């Protein structure tokens, strides 16, 4: 069975920061950053709070059955997809927020 996927990539000066693949063509907004591994989870929550208007202190990370992170605020799903990476001296994240925001 052949499937078509649509991709959206965020290009920075010297590299691709993030790429998201979807089965349906739709506009998405990708937020991403690189930072320290020890603070990347907090950095992500602060950025997510700024984009959604909720308090970062109430944002909770939960993992799906396959280990992918999703972020919630008071049982409301904030992210439609998220990726977090830790490697050596760097950490990075990329996420999409739901259409409600």
Secondary structure, DSSP 8 states (H G I E B T S, - for coil): -----EEEEEE-SSSEEEEEEESS-----EEEEEE-TTTHHHHHHHHHHHHHTS-GGGEEEEE-TTS-EEEEETTEE-EEEEEEEEETTEEEEEEEE-TT-
